[in-house]
């Protein structure tokens, strides 16, 4: 029977206290793991998607809002830009790829994104096609659409199926359904692990036609003439990929100066968003988690101290049968390590298990796919610090045992 | 061989009312001798035993056990010396509750200087020797008091220590069981020529041992030392 086996037996002997201590540590560890892992994974997922586009041009407003609306399909768009701006950007020799985005309708809460065929030619950063078709093909007719993978799986729509779009970017009860303009599914995309999985891609012409007709109807009802300006071809945003990402700032500045709109650099906006808004929340959560871990370490200290106090007689017996004081101190220290190690292991599983359970809802909300079992380096460092704290907490009672003289404790009763 | 010479030890805080002094001019036990340490409660029997075990250090004097002077040893050296040279049996058995009989015996062979690779096998052997071959895996709580003391004796002899120190080993047992344990102790002591020092209040048992050492008068109330006197002045 070695130190570990003996320490384990003592922990089992007072199983309830041991269990509660491990539970206390594991809760703190789980919280730390979940927060750090969620931060790492959300950063990775958001940056991956933001990194696909060098620039987003759109109507005047908040650059972050523009990026969230046109890249992540989360916010309301800032306003429209002339289609001519897209044509000019497309012809620009510095542009590798550009696609317009027109928003306005949804189907069951999934946004219908008006765009053009070349949208699906977007290359990833390795030059490989980012979009792949799981079934069917790209739209050819004005009212044909391509479904993101998540839309297809949750709506049950298949190739050749028809549906109607609803006015607005989010699903609202009683919202106007465009029954005169049925869409037909021509293709379904393979999962990308991005917000595009939650979008329905149609032609920009379909968006124009539906909303032009709608405007005409409203004008007729109100007895006013349709303004010529509304007939102008517009897009909600223009997604741009440059041949050289180093030109981002220059091009963004150029767009701001030469058009009425703005240009945002998605990766910069997302990093600013994370550092400015998400970061403080995560730091607050981490502070709470650190406090929980600190309390847990104190629990280890108190538990081991009480256990050592209750076991003064046992420690004295071990000394009386020839154990040297370093050995009994090592035994108590080993118990602390087992409690801390157990707590960390259970906490790690709880934290990442919890994250695994949130993968579905997170994907449903944002379209982003998290890898819940990925352990980032920041988490490894945090686990190391927590193990260190547990070891220090275990050291105090073991030092106390080291210093005790057995003779008084031998007279204690069981 | 055990020899204590001009041993003085103050017990309790100096100057405190409960402070007592242990003063032993001379004590000797040759190898293989069986000695009963007798005398009234608080006379210093257990203190003498603890000095031999190295659980107490004298303030003055020599404590020679198997050729080594314990007075000059460090705590670690005392622990190791005790582990090799002394097997201890206590009135209240002092078994470790989470462990089975065989584990309680084997644990003594896992620590300090007596580390043994086949501790489990050796523990089983000695438990069979003390008549507990069928109780190897019982926990202390599952054993009778007599069986617990047998386990304690097995633990004391498992490391082949040449000295057995028994502090009122029959004190918690009924007369019949006490006599069984007493007989067992004598048997295991004589088998390997072990020296046995046994503290006992039982004059009948003590009279059966060849040597009785009366500890009466070894302990007296502490006299204020010259330092204490200077302090109070």
Interface residues (C-beta under 8 A of the other chain):
Chain A: X1 X2 X6 X9 X10 X12 X13 X313 X314 X317 X318 X319 X320 X321 X322 X323 X324 X325 X326 X327 X406 X407 X410 X413 X414
Chain B: X50 X53 X55 X56 X75 X76 X79 X80 X82 X83 X84 X88 X90 X92 X94 X95 X96 X97 X98 X99 X103 X106 X107 X108 X110 X111 X112 X113 X114 X119 X155 X159
